Amino acid sequence: MSDSSPVRTDALVLDVWCELQCPDCRGALDDVRALRARYGDRLEPRLRHFPLEKHKHAFAAAQAAEEALEQGQGWAYVEAVLERVEELDRRGEPFLVEVARELGLDAEEFDTALIDGRHILTVDADQAEGKAIGVTGTPTYVVGGERLCGGKSQEGLRERIEGIVDRLLADGTA
């Protein structure tokens, strides 16, 4: 998910390869929140879509996240969906529209976006890039050219990311 605001060249980018039907990605939310709190404007977490075939609603959820971003609430939407991943499993696209409505977004526009597929190319491009750099599961993080996979275990991952970010910020690489 690309941020529609002006590009911040001073912030270090943390790409978070995620899919919104993945329970491991829900667990990663706490790490992303902690990293945001620790680094503030010096680190820009950027959601990248990597829908897995085993989750039948993941591709639609990625498109919905892009629509939420377009409506100004990308991360809020992502967090709301991930917090209720079991409900997404059960209810699918109607749930995605319901979450949009709950957040005060234009739910009718969400429904239209899911039907007309206006965000498919963005999701496809993220997934292709992920495959090209070796992403095989979610969540996967890329910061400073280093890829860290959290699909098997999140244990110690935040600390490893912090180590890389601290080093890059100290070196002035960001």
For each residue, the residues with C-beta under 8 A, 3 or more apart:
1: 46 47 48 49 65 66 69 74 78 122
2: 46 69 122
3: 44 46 69 74
4: 69 70
5: 8
6:
7:
8: 5 11 41 44
9:
10: 41 42 174
11: 8 41 42 43 44 174
12: 39 42 43 44 143 144 165 168 169 173 174
13: 43 44 46 143
14: 35 43 44 45 46 141 142 143 161 165
15: 46 48 141 142 143
16: 28 32 45 46 47 48 139 140 141
17: 48 49 50 126 130 135 138 139 140 141 142
18: 22 25 28 47 48 49 50 78 138 139
19: 22 25 49 50 51 52 55 58 61 62 138
20: 25 58 61 62 64 65 78 81 82 85 88
21: 51 52 55 56 57 58 61 85 88 89
22: 18 19 25 26 52 55 58 85 138 139
23: 26 27 85
24: 27 28 137 138 139 150 151 154
25: 18 19 20 22 28 29 82 85 138 139
26: 22 23 29 82 83 85
27: 23 24 30 154
28: 16 18 24 25 31 32 139 150 154 157
29: 25 26 32 33 79 82 83
30: 27 33 34
31: 28 34 35 154 157 158 161
32: 16 28 29 35 36 45
33: 29 30 36 37
34: 30 31 37 38 158
35: 14 31 32 38 39 43 45 158 161 162 165
36: 32 33 39 40 43 45
37: 33 34 40
38: 34 35 43 162
39: 12 35 36 42 43 165 169
40: 36 37 43
41: 8 10 11 44
42: 10 11 12 39 169 174
43: 11 12 13 14 35 36 38 39 40 165
44: 3 8 11 12 13 14 41
45: 14 16 32 35 36 75
46: 1 2 3 13 14 15 16
47: 1 16 18 65 74 75 78
48: 1 15 16 17 18 126 129 130
49: 1 17 18 19 62 65 66 122 123 126 127 130
50: 17 18 19 126 127 130 135 138 140
51: 19 21 55 58 59 61 62 123 127
52: 19 21 22 55 58 137 138
53:
54:
55: 19 21 22 51 52 58 89
56: 21 92
57: 21 60 61 88 89 92 93 96
58: 19 20 21 22 51 52 55 61 62
59: 51 62 63 123
60: 57 63 64 92 93 96 114
61: 19 20 21 51 57 58 64 65 81 88 96
62: 19 20 49 51 58 59 65 66 119 123 126
63: 59 60 66 67 113 114 117 118 119 120 123
64: 20 60 61 67 68 77 81 93 96 97 99 100 110 113 114
65: 1 20 47 49 61 62 68 69 74 77 78 81
66: 1 49 62 63 69 70 74 113 119 122 123
67: 63 64 70 71 100 105 109 110 113 114 118 119
68: 64 65 71 73 74 76 77 78 100 103 105 110
69: 1 2 3 4 65 66 72 73 74 77
70: 4 66 67
71: 67 68 100 105 106 109
72: 69
73: 68 69 76 77 103 105
74: 1 3 47 65 66 68 69 77 78
75: 45 47 78 79
76: 68 73 79 80 103
77: 64 65 68 69 73 74 80 81 99 100 103 105
78: 1 18 20 47 65 68 74 75 81 82
79: 29 75 76 82 83
80: 76 77 83 84 99 102 103
81: 20 61 64 65 77 78 84 85 88 96 99
82: 20 25 26 29 78 79 85
83: 26 29 79 80
84: 80 81 87 88 95 99
85: 20 21 22 23 25 26 81 82 88 89
86: 89 90
87: 84 90 91 95
88: 20 21 57 61 81 84 85 91 92 95 96
89: 21 55 57 85 86
90: 86 87 95
91: 87 88 94 95 98
92: 56 57 60 88 95 96
93: 57 60 64 96 97 114
94: 91 97 98
95: 84 87 88 90 91 92 98 99
96: 57 60 61 64 81 88 92 93 99 100 110 114
97: 64 93 94 100 101 107 110 111 114
98: 91 94 95 101 102 107
99: 64 77 80 81 84 95 96 102 103
100: 64 67 68 71 77 96 97 103 105 106 107 110
101: 97 98 104 105 107
102: 80 98 99
103: 68 73 76 77 80 99 100
104: 101
105: 67 68 71 73 77 100 101 109 110
106: 71 100 109 110
107: 97 98 100 101 110 111
108: 111 112
109: 67 71 105 106 112 113
110: 64 67 68 96 97 100 105 106 107 113 114
111: 97 107 108 114 115
112: 108 109 115 116
113: 63 64 66 67 109 110 116 117 118 119
114: 60 63 64 67 93 96 97 110 111 117
115: 111 112
116: 112 113
117: 63 113 114 120
118: 63 67 113
119: 62 63 66 67 113 122 123
120: 63 117 123 124
121: 124 125
122: 1 2 49 66 119 125 126
123: 49 51 59 62 63 66 119 120 126 127
124: 120 121 127 128
125: 121 122 128 129
126: 17 48 49 50 62 122 123 129 130
127: 49 50 51 123 124 130 131
128: 124 125 131 132
129: 48 125 126 132 133
130: 17 48 49 50 126 127 133 135 140
131: 127 128 134 135
132: 128 129
133: 129 130 142 147
134: 131 147
135: 17 50 130 131 138 140 147 149
136: 140 149 151
137: 24 52 140 149 151 152
138: 17 18 19 22 24 25 50 52 135 150 151
139: 16 17 18 22 24 25 28 150 151 154
140: 16 17 50 130 135 136 137 147 148 149 150 151
141: 14 15 16 17 147 148 150 157 161
142: 14 15 17 133 145 146 147 148
143: 12 13 14 15 146 148 161 164 165 168
144: 12 164 165 167 168 173
145: 142
146: 142 143 164
147: 133 134 135 140 141 142
148: 140 141 142 143 157 160 161
149: 135 136 137 140 152
150: 24 28 138 139 140 141 153 154 157
151: 24 136 137 138 139 140
152: 137 149
153: 150 156 157
154: 24 27 28 31 139 150 157 158
155:
156: 153 159 160
157: 28 31 141 148 150 153 154 160 161
158: 31 34 35 154 161 162
159: 156 162 163
160: 148 156 157 163 164
161: 14 31 35 141 143 148 157 158 164 165
162: 35 38 158 159 165 166
163: 159 160 166 167
164: 143 144 146 160 161 167 168
165: 12 14 35 39 43 143 144 161 162 168 169
166: 162 163 169 170
167: 144 163 164 170 171
168: 12 143 144 164 165 171 173 174
169: 12 39 42 165 166 172 173 174
170: 166 167
171: 167 168
172: 169
173: 12 144 168 169
174: 10 11 12 42 168 169
